Amino acid sequence: PENKIEIYALQRETGQPLKDVIVEVYKQKYSPDYREYVYEKVTSGDTDTYGRFEFERDKNSYENYKLILTKDNDRFESQNYYTYYYDYDGKRTSTYFFLDRAIYRPGQTIYFKGLMINTDGKKDHKILTDHQTTVTLYDANRQRISDVTLTTNEYGTFNGSFVIPYGKIGGQYYIYNETDSKYFRVEEYKRPKFEVKFDPVKGSYSLNDKITATGFAKTYSGANLNDVQVKYRVVRRATFPYYYYWCIRFYNWYNQNQMEITNGVTKTDKDGKFKIEFDLVPDLSILKGTNPVFNYTVFVDVVDVTGETHSSQTYVSAGYISLLSNINLPEIINKDSLQRYSVSTTNLNGQFESANISVTVQKLKTPERIFRKRLWEIPDKYLLSREEFYNSFQHDIYKDENEFYNWQKEEKVFETSFKTTDSSFIRFKDLEDWKPGKYFLSLKTKDKNGTPVDYEKYFTLFDPESDKIPLKDASWIYMNEKSYEPGETVKLFVGSAENVKALFELEQDGKLIEKKWITLDSEQKEIEIPINEEHRGNIIVHITFTVNNENHTLTKVISVPWTNKQLNISFETFRNKLLSGSKEEWKLRVKDPDGKFASAEFLAAMYDASLDVFAPNYWGFNVYPYYYSKLNWVTDNTFSPVYFQNYNYDWNEYYYLNPIYYPYFNNFGFYFYGYMYSYRDESKYIEAPEGLQSITSNDITVTGKKELEKKATNTVRVIDDGI
């Protein structure tokens, strides 16, 4: 609850709520009398039938609490519960600025548009109409250049323009009104004249092959750039696509140093093309059995006769194997699912390559014990046998018997072989006859050189109709991870192999919208959650319970997007090749989520795409929020290992030796070491370089909304038929 802290007193072994537990709450405060922090009792009371007790906390402050719980002869004391609650008032006015480009030269015109919205910081958003706002242009020294006063229309928008004056230093300029700002660059740039691209890498290669990477340089008008200099270098780096986290490897997988294996200079031919030849030299310090894949990145810098330089890069991959295989299989499969799963075989450069594969699936033998998480590292020496250990520690892990990759493989439930195509898939036959549990999938094939290529995958099969969870675990949760719409129902499966009482909570934006207790008698239960309009922006499910002296918290985010706010835009007419100076008309259609014609305001801009080399122009606009978990149960002080503390300080005898002092020269205060520090703090605005043309404020043109109708950034009204 807002401004309150909840406490639940539970039986540590069974997780059952404890009634009539006396709770004493102490808050840490600074004592001027003692000149130190002390704990002061702030409240006390008894837990209710559900083991619950709550108390109020201060707003907008950090607090540290100590709790003392007492029932009969049991006493629990815990401290250092740090909490912070901030009562955020998100009401504000926001302005979203849109520019026609992200970089300008002095003397050019900035066309801008703004959208003003009143918001409460959550779901309530309203456009601000008939509102007067002043937009100011600032230079790189944050000095005001000019401003213009505009008024929002019935759609909450305004638009205007500024002319960037000469005589100012370049850098980050920005426009600003009373709520927000938008930055852009002002530079004396030269428009890019050409671009550099590589041809796609095709085929598969073997290590030590000599290959040729090709590319071209062309002007933006399409002319070839011949006989220009091409500087290149090739860098090698190792990756490991078949690293399985359940495999134990004695090798450093991730910190592979890059190495430049060649460099040089060449030129483009008469067609603007260039070729770079190099050998696929492997790193011999990496073990061949680890199946490394070496990525060779080719970097080029192309320089024309004027000195203009553009860069590009491509990469080629090669390894001791020349084939990669994969099955798009989720970690949890619903037994009722009729889904098919895609199978792919590609060369190391990501291109399809057909191969003969065999796929087998085996069930794994699940341990009969329910294990707790390991609280310390696996020992290197075992003093107890497995049986002796289990007799004393029933729910703890002896070695690695909890790891599924060590479980015994049982009967084979599926087997198939085929030659892959670019759209291959598999579907498990007779899946309804399979038993819930853990399964092992193996895909075997060979590359073109006959080298075996293996792919492994573990997955869990669960039965939604069963009242038992698929594995012997203390906690289990499953939900179809998809986006939901109002009117649909989420089917959430929760369960435990123990008898537990679990707290079900539904959260949105840091507030609980539903809470209840559910009983799991060593079973799996289905919980249905109807989705309503108020759930847009996501809701979060929490399942919390305690069993075997261990706390379990299961969390799932239910995605409910703002599809009711999306407008669909389609082109009725569009031509992507135009003549310079010609007039062109594009026609678009705007529809709402229901497919009806929408009454809307449309913003469009046209600019030179080559400027994206310097500064890409991005229009970011996301009004409606998406919520994720903000609430959590603090259990660190109650379910965590406590280390031994030694209170006998005389158990070890120390020997003190008299140090030896050697003669030394007395400098009488004259030393030859140390540092001399000097500080000076100065600031000055950067001045524009000499020779730049300067103008006065009278030379600046400020254009209002009415003068923009023929400019590049236009406001378009959607008429009755959606066009």
C-alpha positions in Angstrom: 0.0 0.0 0.0 1.1 3.6 -0.6 3.0 5.1 2.3 2.8 1.9 4.2 5.1 -1.1 4.9 3.7 -4.6 5.1 5.2 -7.4 7.1 4.3 -11.1 6.9 5.2 -13.5 9.7 5.5 -17.1 8.3 6.5 -20.5 9.5 10.0 -20.9 8.0 9.6 -24.6 7.1 6.0 -24.7 5.8 5.4 -21.1 4.9 2.0 -21.0 6.8 1.0 -17.5 8.1 1.4 -17.1 11.8 -1.3 -15.3 13.8 -0.8 -13.2 16.9 2.9 -12.6 16.5 4.0 -9.6 18.4 5.7 -7.1 16.1 7.8 -4.3 17.4 9.1 -1.7 14.9 12.1 0.5 15.7 13.4 3.3 13.4 16.9 4.5 13.3 17.3 8.2 14.3 20.2 10.4 15.1 20.5 11.3 18.8 22.0 14.7 19.6 22.4 13.6 23.2 24.5 10.5 22.4 25.9 11.9 19.2 25.2 8.7 17.4 22.4 6.8 15.7 20.0 5.0 17.9 16.8 2.9 17.4 13.6 4.4 18.6 10.4 2.3 18.9 7.7 3.8 16.6 4.9 1.2 16.8 3.9 -2.3 17.7 1.0 -4.7 17.3 0.0 -8.3 16.5 -0.2 -10.0 13.1 -3.7 -11.0 11.8 -5.0 -14.3 10.5 -2.8 -14.1 7.4 0.3 -13.2 9.4 0.1 -9.6 8.2 1.1 -6.4 10.0 1.5 -3.0 8.5 2.6 0.4 9.6 2.9 3.9 8.1 6.2 5.3 6.9 7.3 8.9 6.3 7.1 10.3 2.8 10.1 11.4 0.7 12.7 10.1 3.1 15.2 7.3 3.6 14.5 5.1 6.6 16.2 2.3 8.4 14.1 -0.1 10.5 14.7 -2.8 13.0 12.0 -5.5 13.6 11.5 -7.7 16.6 9.0 -10.5 16.3 8.0 -12.6 19.3 5.6 -15.6 19.7 5.7 -17.9 22.7 9.3 -18.8 23.2 10.4 -17.8 19.7 12.1 -14.4 19.1 13.3 -13.0 15.8 15.3 -9.8 15.5 16.4 -8.3 12.2 17.6 -4.8 11.3 18.8 -2.8 8.4 15.6 -2.7 6.5 16.2 0.3 4.3 13.2 1.9 2.6 12.5 4.9 0.5 9.2 6.3 -0.5 8.7 9.3 -2.8 5.3 10.6 -3.4 5.9 11.7 -7.0 3.5 14.2 -8.4 4.0 13.8 -12.2 1.7 16.6 -13.4 3.6 18.6 -15.9 3.5 20.0 -19.4 5.7 18.4 -22.0 6.8 19.7 -25.4 8.0 17.3 -28.1 10.1 19.1 -30.7 10.6 17.8 -34.3 13.2 19.3 -36.7 13.5 18.8 -40.4 17.2 17.7 -40.0 19.8 17.2 -37.4 22.7 19.3 -38.8 22.8 22.7 -40.4 25.2 25.2 -41.9 25.2 28.9 -41.0 22.7 30.8 -43.1 20.4 27.8 -43.4 16.8 27.8 -42.1 15.7 25.5 -39.2 12.1 24.3 -39.6 10.6 23.0 -36.4 7.3 21.8 -35.0 6.2 21.3 -31.5 3.5 19.3 -29.7 2.4 20.3 -26.2 0.8 17.8 -23.9 -0.4 18.0 -20.3 0.2 14.8 -18.4 0.0 13.4 -14.9 3.1 11.3 -15.5 1.0 8.2 -15.9 -2.0 7.5 -18.2 -3.7 10.8 -18.4 -2.5 12.8 -21.4 -4.3 15.8 -23.0 -3.1 18.0 -25.8 -2.7 21.7 -24.9 -4.7 23.8 -27.2 -4.7 27.6 -27.8 -1.6 28.0 -25.6 1.0 30.7 -26.2 4.6 29.6 -26.0 7.9 31.3 -26.8 10.6 29.3 -28.6 14.2 30.6 -28.3 17.2 29.8 -30.4 20.5 29.4 -28.5 24.1 29.0 -29.9 26.8 26.7 -28.7 27.8 29.2 -25.9 24.2 29.1 -24.7 23.7 32.7 -25.8 20.3 33.8 -27.0 20.1 34.4 -30.7 16.4 35.0 -31.3 12.9 33.9 -30.3 9.4 33.6 -31.7 6.1 33.5 -29.9 3.6 30.9 -31.3 0.2 29.6 -30.3 -0.9 25.9 -30.4 -3.7 24.9 -32.6 -6.6 22.5 -32.0 -4.2 19.5 -32.2 -1.8 21.1 -29.6 0.9 21.8 -32.1 2.8 24.9 -33.3 5.5 25.4 -36.0 8.0 28.0 -37.0 11.5 28.6 -38.2 14.8 30.3 -37.5 17.6 31.4 -39.8 21.0 30.4 -38.3 23.2 33.6 -38.4 26.7 33.8 -39.7 29.6 34.8 -37.4 28.8 32.3 -34.7 30.9 29.4 -33.5 29.8 26.0 -34.6 28.7 23.2 -32.2 25.6 22.1 -30.4 22.8 24.6 -30.8 19.4 24.2 -29.3 15.8 25.6 -29.3 13.9 25.9 -26.0 10.5 26.8 -24.7 9.3 26.9 -21.1 9.2 23.1 -20.8 11.7 21.3 -23.1 14.5 21.7 -25.6 15.9 20.2 -28.7 19.6 20.0 -29.7 21.1 20.0 -33.2 24.5 20.6 -34.8 25.7 23.7 -36.7 28.9 23.1 -38.7 30.6 24.4 -41.8 30.3 20.9 -43.3 30.8 19.9 -46.9 28.0 17.9 -48.4 29.1 14.3 -48.9 29.7 13.6 -52.6 30.1 9.8 -52.5 29.5 6.6 -50.5 31.4 3.4 -50.0 29.8 0.0 -49.8 30.9 -3.6 -49.8 29.4 -6.4 -51.9 27.7 -9.1 -49.8 29.9 -11.9 -48.7 28.8 -15.2 -50.3 29.9 -18.8 -49.8 31.6 -20.6 -47.1 35.4 -20.6 -46.5 38.0 -22.7 -44.8 40.8 -21.5 -42.6 44.0 -20.6 -44.6 42.0 -19.9 -47.7 42.8 -16.8 -49.7 39.7 -14.7 -50.2 38.8 -11.5 -51.9 36.5 -8.9 -50.4 35.0 -6.5 -53.0 33.3 -3.2 -52.8 32.6 0.0 -54.7 32.6 3.8 -54.4 29.9 5.8 -56.1 28.7 9.4 -56.0 25.2 10.0 -54.8 24.2 10.8 -58.4 25.3 7.2 -59.4 28.6 8.0 -61.1 31.5 5.6 -60.5 34.5 7.0 -58.5 37.5 5.6 -60.3 41.2 5.7 -59.5 40.8 6.9 -55.9 42.9 5.7 -53.0 41.6 2.8 -50.8 43.3 2.2 -47.4 42.4 -1.1 -45.8 43.1 -3.2 -42.8 41.9 -6.7 -41.7 41.3 -7.5 -38.0 40.7 -11.0 -36.6 38.7 -11.9 -33.5 37.6 -15.3 -32.2 34.0 -16.2 -31.1 32.5 -19.4 -29.8 28.9 -20.0 -31.2 28.6 -23.4 -29.7 29.5 -22.6 -26.1 27.0 -24.2 -23.8 26.7 -22.8 -20.3 26.3 -26.3 -18.8 29.7 -27.5 -20.3 32.8 -27.1 -18.1 35.6 -25.6 -20.2 39.0 -24.6 -19.0 39.4 -21.8 -21.4 38.9 -18.0 -21.5 35.9 -17.7 -23.8 35.1 -14.1 -24.0 38.3 -12.1 -23.6 39.8 -12.8 -27.0 42.2 -10.1 -28.2 41.8 -8.6 -31.6 44.7 -8.8 -34.0 45.4 -7.0 -37.2 46.6 -9.5 -39.7 47.2 -7.3 -42.8 46.8 -3.8 -44.1 47.6 -1.9 -47.3 46.6 0.6 -49.9 44.9 0.0 -53.3 42.8 1.9 -55.8 39.4 1.7 -57.4 39.2 0.6 -61.0 37.3 2.3 -63.9 34.0 1.0 -62.5 34.7 2.4 -59.0 35.3 -1.1 -57.6 38.0 -2.3 -55.4 39.4 -5.7 -54.3 41.1 -6.7 -51.1 42.8 -10.1 -50.9 43.9 -11.7 -47.6 44.5 -15.1 -46.0 42.1 -16.5 -43.4 44.9 -17.1 -40.9 43.7 -18.8 -37.7 44.8 -18.1 -34.1 46.9 -21.2 -33.3 46.9 -20.4 -29.6 43.2 -21.4 -29.4 42.4 -25.0 -29.1 40.9 -26.6 -32.2 38.6 -28.7 -30.1 36.8 -25.6 -28.8 35.4 -25.0 -32.3 36.2 -21.3 -32.5 34.8 -19.2 -35.3 37.2 -16.4 -36.5 35.6 -13.2 -37.6 37.7 -11.2 -40.1 36.6 -7.6 -40.2 37.7 -5.6 -43.3 37.9 -1.8 -42.7 38.3 0.6 -45.7 38.8 4.3 -45.9 38.3 5.7 -49.4 39.8 9.2 -50.2 39.0 11.1 -53.3 41.2 13.8 -55.0 39.7 16.6 -52.8 40.5 14.7 -49.6 36.9 13.7 -48.8 37.0 10.4 -46.9 34.4 7.8 -46.3 34.6 4.5 -44.5 32.9 1.2 -44.6 33.4 -2.3 -43.3 32.4 -5.9 -43.8 33.3 -9.2 -42.2 34.0 -12.8 -43.2 33.8 -15.8 -40.9 35.7 -19.0 -41.0 36.5 -21.9 -38.6 37.5 -25.5 -38.2 33.9 -26.3 -38.9 32.1 -24.6 -41.8 28.5 -25.2 -40.8 26.2 -24.0 -38.1 22.9 -25.6 -37.1 20.0 -24.4 -34.9 16.5 -25.3 -33.9 14.2 -22.4 -32.7 12.9 -24.3 -29.7 11.6 -22.6 -26.5 12.8 -23.7 -23.1 9.2 -24.6 -22.0 6.8 -26.4 -24.4 3.1 -26.7 -23.8 2.0 -30.4 -24.2 -1.2 -29.2 -26.0 0.9 -27.2 -28.5 0.7 -28.1 -32.2 3.5 -25.6 -33.0 6.3 -26.5 -35.4 9.8 -25.3 -34.9 12.2 -24.0 -37.6 15.4 -25.8 -38.3 18.3 -23.9 -40.0 21.7 -24.9 -41.3 23.9 -22.0 -42.5 27.5 -21.4 -43.3 29.6 -19.2 -40.9 28.5 -16.1 -42.9 24.8 -16.7 -42.2 23.8 -18.0 -45.6 21.7 -21.1 -46.0 23.5 -24.3 -46.8 21.7 -27.6 -47.1 22.8 -30.5 -45.0 21.6 -34.0 -44.0 20.6 -33.8 -40.3 19.3 -36.2 -37.7 17.3 -35.1 -34.7 16.6 -37.2 -31.6 14.8 -36.3 -28.3 15.3 -38.2 -25.0 13.6 -37.9 -21.7 15.8 -37.2 -18.7 15.4 -38.9 -15.3 14.3 -36.3 -12.8 15.7 -36.5 -9.2 13.1 -37.4 -6.6 14.4 -34.8 -4.1 13.5 -31.2 -3.9 16.6 -29.1 -3.7 17.2 -25.7 -2.2 19.6 -23.2 -3.9 23.2 -23.8 -3.0 24.4 -21.2 -0.4 28.1 -21.8 -0.9 30.5 -23.1 -3.5 30.8 -26.8 -4.4 33.5 -28.3 -2.1 36.7 -29.7 -3.5 36.8 -32.4 -0.9 33.9 -34.4 0.4 34.0 -35.6 4.0 30.5 -37.2 4.0 29.1 -39.8 1.7 26.0 -38.8 -0.3 23.7 -40.8 2.1 25.3 -39.3 5.2 24.9 -35.8 3.8 21.2 -36.4 2.9 20.4 -37.7 6.3 21.6 -34.4 7.8 20.7 -32.0 5.1 17.6 -33.3 3.3 17.0 -30.5 0.9 20.6 -29.4 0.2 22.7 -30.2 -2.8 25.5 -32.7 -2.3 27.4 -32.2 -5.5 25.8 -31.3 -8.9 22.8 -33.7 -8.9 20.5 -30.7 -9.3 22.0 -29.7 -12.7 19.9 -31.2 -15.5 22.8 -31.7 -17.8 24.0 -34.4 -15.4 20.7 -36.3 -15.3 20.4 -39.7 -16.8 19.0 -40.0 -20.3 16.1 -42.4 -20.6 14.1 -43.7 -23.5 14.1 -42.1 -26.9 10.8 -40.4 -27.7 11.4 -38.8 -31.1 13.7 -39.4 -34.0 13.8 -38.0 -37.5 16.3 -37.4 -40.4 16.0 -35.2 -43.5 17.9 -32.8 -45.8 17.3 -29.2 -44.8 15.9 -26.5 -47.1 15.7 -22.8 -46.5 12.3 -23.3 -44.7 12.8 -26.6 -42.8 10.9 -27.3 -39.6 10.0 -30.2 -37.3 6.9 -31.0 -35.4 6.9 -33.5 -32.6 4.6 -36.4 -33.3 2.5 -37.9 -30.6 3.4 -35.1 -28.2 0.3 -35.8 -26.2 1.8 -39.2 -25.2 5.0 -37.7 -23.8 5.3 -37.4 -20.1 5.9 -34.0 -18.5 9.5 -33.4 -17.5 12.9 -32.4 -18.8 14.0 -33.5 -22.3 17.3 -33.5 -24.2 17.3 -32.7 -28.0 20.3 -33.6 -30.1 20.9 -32.5 -33.7 23.7 -34.1 -35.6 25.1 -33.3 -39.1 28.4 -32.8 -41.0 29.9 -29.9 -42.9 31.2 -30.1 -46.4 34.5 -31.4 -45.2 32.9 -34.2 -43.2 33.5 -32.7 -39.8 30.8 -33.5 -37.3 28.6 -30.6 -36.2 26.5 -31.1 -33.1 23.8 -29.0 -31.6 22.2 -29.6 -28.2 19.1 -28.2 -26.5 17.3 -28.9 -23.2 13.7 -28.1 -22.8 10.8 -28.7 -20.3 7.5 -30.2 -21.3 4.5 -29.4 -19.2 0.9 -30.5 -19.2 -1.7 -27.8 -18.6 -4.3 -30.5 -17.8 -2.2 -32.1 -15.1 -2.4 -31.2 -11.4 1.3 -31.9 -11.0 4.2 -29.7 -12.1 6.7 -31.2 -14.6 9.7 -31.2 -12.3 10.4 -31.8 -8.7 10.8 -28.2 -7.8 9.7 -26.0 -4.9 8.3 -23.4 -7.4 7.0 -23.4 -10.9 5.4 -20.8 -13.1 4.4 -20.7 -16.8 2.5 -18.2 -19.0 2.2 -17.7 -22.7 4.6 -14.9 -23.3 2.7 -12.8 -25.8 0.9 -9.5 -26.0 -2.7 -9.4 -24.7 -5.7 -7.2 -25.6 -8.6 -6.2 -23.4 -11.2 -8.9 -23.5 -8.7 -11.7 -23.5 -7.8 -13.9 -20.6 -4.3 -14.8 -19.4 -3.8 -18.4 -18.2 -1.2 -18.5 -15.6 0.1 -21.8 -14.3 1.7 -21.9 -10.9 2.7 -24.8 -8.7 5.0 -26.5 -6.2 6.1 -30.0 -5.4 5.7 -29.0 -1.7 2.6 -28.1 0.3 2.7 -24.3 0.4 0.5 -21.2 0.9 1.4 -18.6 -1.7 0.6 -14.9 -1.9 -0.8 -13.9 -5.3 -0.3 -10.2 -6.2 -1.2 -8.1 -9.3 0.7 -4.9 -9.7 0.5 -1.9 -12.0 2.7 1.2 -11.8 3.8 0.4 -8.3 0.3 -0.2 -6.9 -1.4 -3.4 -6.0 -4.7 -3.9 -7.9 -5.4 -7.4 -6.6 -4.1 -9.7 -3.8 -5.1 -13.1 -2.5 -3.8 -16.3 -0.9 -3.7 -19.5 -2.9 -3.0 -23.0 -1.5 -0.8 -25.4 -3.4 -1.0 -29.0 -2.1 2.0 -30.4 -4.0 0.1 -29.4 -7.2 -0.2 -27.2 -10.2 -3.1 -24.7 -10.5 -4.4 -22.6 -13.3 -5.1 -18.9 -12.5 -7.2 -16.9 -15.1 -6.6 -13.1 -15.3 -9.1 -11.2 -17.4 -7.5 -8.3 -19.2 -9.3 -4.9 -19.1 -8.7 -1.5 -20.7 -7.2 -0.2 -17.5 -4.5 -2.8 -17.8 -2.9 -1.2 -20.8 0.8 -0.4 -20.2 1.4 -3.9 -18.7 0.5 -5.5 -15.4 2.8 -7.6 -13.2 2.1 -10.9 -11.4 3.9 -11.8 -8.2 3.8 -15.2 -6.5 5.5 -15.3 -3.2 5.8 -18.1 -0.6 8.2 -19.7 1.9 9.1 -23.4 2.2 12.0 -25.4 3.6 13.5 -22.3 5.1 13.8 -20.7 1.7 11.8 -17.8 0.1 10.5 -18.0 -3.4 9.3 -15.1 -5.5 8.0 -15.6 -9.0 7.3 -12.6 -11.3 5.8 -12.4 -14.7 5.1 -9.2 -16.8 1.8 -9.4 -18.8 2.2 -7.3 -21.9 -0.8 -5.1 -22.7 0.3 -2.6 -25.4 -1.4 0.7 -26.3 -2.7 -0.6 -29.6 -5.9 1.5 -29.2 -3.7 4.6 -29.7 -1.9 3.5 -32.9 -2.7 5.1 -36.2 -2.1 3.2 -39.4 -0.5 5.1 -42.3 -0.3 3.8 -45.9 0.8 5.4 -49.1 -1.9 5.7 -51.9 0.7 7.0 -54.3 4.5 7.1 -54.0 7.4 7.4 -56.5 11.0 7.0 -55.3 12.6 8.4 -58.4 12.1 12.1 -59.3 13.5 14.7 -61.6 15.3 17.6 -60.1 13.0 20.7 -60.0 9.9 18.7 -60.8 6.7 18.9 -58.6 5.5 15.7 -57.0 2.4 14.8 -54.9 2.2 11.9 -52.5 -1.1 10.7 -51.2 -1.4 8.9 -47.9 -4.3 7.4 -46.0 -4.6 7.5 -42.2 -6.8 5.0 -40.3 -7.5 4.3 -36.6 -7.0 0.9 -35.0 -10.6 -0.1 -36.0 -9.8 0.6 -39.7 -11.9 3.7 -39.8 -10.7 7.0 -41.3 -9.0 9.1 -38.7 -9.1 12.8 -38.2 -5.5 13.7 -37.5 -2.7 16.1 -38.1 0.2 14.8 -40.2 3.9 15.9 -40.1 6.3 15.3 -43.0 9.8 16.5 -43.7 12.2 16.1 -46.6 16.0 16.5 -46.3 19.2 15.3 -48.0 19.7 11.7 -46.8 23.5 12.0 -47.2 23.6 14.2 -44.1 22.9 11.1 -42.0 26.6 10.4 -42.3 27.2 13.3 -40.0 24.0 13.3 -37.8 21.0 11.0 -38.3 17.7 12.7 -37.8 15.4 10.9 -35.3 11.9 11.7 -34.3 11.3 10.2 -30.9 7.7 10.3 -29.6 6.4 7.9 -26.9 3.7 9.3 -24.7 2.1 6.3 -23.1 4.1 4.5 -20.5 4.9 0.8 -20.1 5.1 -0.5 -16.5 7.5 -3.0 -15.0 7.9 -4.3 -11.5 8.5 -1.7 -8.8 7.3 -3.6 -5.7 9.3 -6.3 -4.1 9.5 -8.2 -0.9 12.7 -7.6 1.1 14.0 -11.0 2.4 17.8 -10.4 2.4 17.9 -10.1 6.2 15.8 -13.2 6.8 16.8 -15.7 4.1 20.6 -15.3 3.6 23.7 -17.0 4.9 25.3 -15.7 8.0 29.1 -16.1 8.3 30.9 -17.2 11.5 32.2 -14.5 13.8 35.1 -15.1 16.2 34.5 -13.7 19.7 37.6 -15.3 21.3 40.5 -13.0 20.5 43.2 -15.0 22.5 42.9 -18.2 20.5 46.0 -17.4 18.5 49.3 -16.2 20.0 51.2 -13.5 18.3 55.0 -12.9 18.5 56.2 -9.4 18.4 59.7 -8.8 17.1 61.8 -5.7 17.9 62.5 -3.9 14.6 66.0 -3.1 13.5 66.7 0.6 13.0 69.6 1.5 10.6 71.5 4.7 10.7 70.2 7.4 8.4 71.3 10.9 7.4 69.4 13.8 9.2 68.3 16.3 6.6 67.1 18.7 9.2 63.8 19.2 7.4 65.1 19.5 3.9 63.4 16.8 1.8 63.7 15.9 -1.9 60.3 14.4 -2.4 56.7 15.6 -2.5 54.4 17.4 -5.0 53.6 21.0 -5.8 50.0 21.8 -6.7 48.7 24.8 -8.5 45.1 25.5 -9.4 43.6 28.1 -11.7 40.0 28.2 -12.7 39.1 30.2 -15.8 36.1 30.2 -18.2 35.5 32.0 -21.4 33.0 31.8 -24.2 34.4 30.4 -27.4 34.6 33.2 -30.0 33.8 32.7 -33.6 36.9 32.5 -35.9 38.0 35.6 -37.7 36.8 36.1 -41.2 33.3 34.7 -40.7 30.6 37.0 -41.9 28.5 38.6 -39.0 25.1 40.0 -39.1 23.0 41.9 -36.6 19.7 40.7 -35.1 17.9 42.8 -37.7 19.2 40.4 -40.4 17.6 37.4 -38.7 14.3 36.2 -40.2 11.8 34.6 -37.9 9.0 32.9 -39.7 5.6 32.2 -38.0 3.1 29.6 -38.7 1.3 31.3 -41.6 4.6 31.8 -43.5 5.5 28.1 -43.4 2.9 26.7 -45.8 5.3 26.5 -48.6 8.3 25.3 -46.7 9.7 21.8 -46.4 8.1 20.9 -43.1 4.4 21.0 -43.5 1.3 20.3 -41.5 -1.3 18.2 -43.4 -4.9 17.8 -42.4 -6.6 14.5 -42.9 -10.0 15.0 -44.5 -13.2 12.9 -44.2 -12.0 10.0 -46.4 -8.8 9.6 -44.5 -6.6 11.2 -47.2 
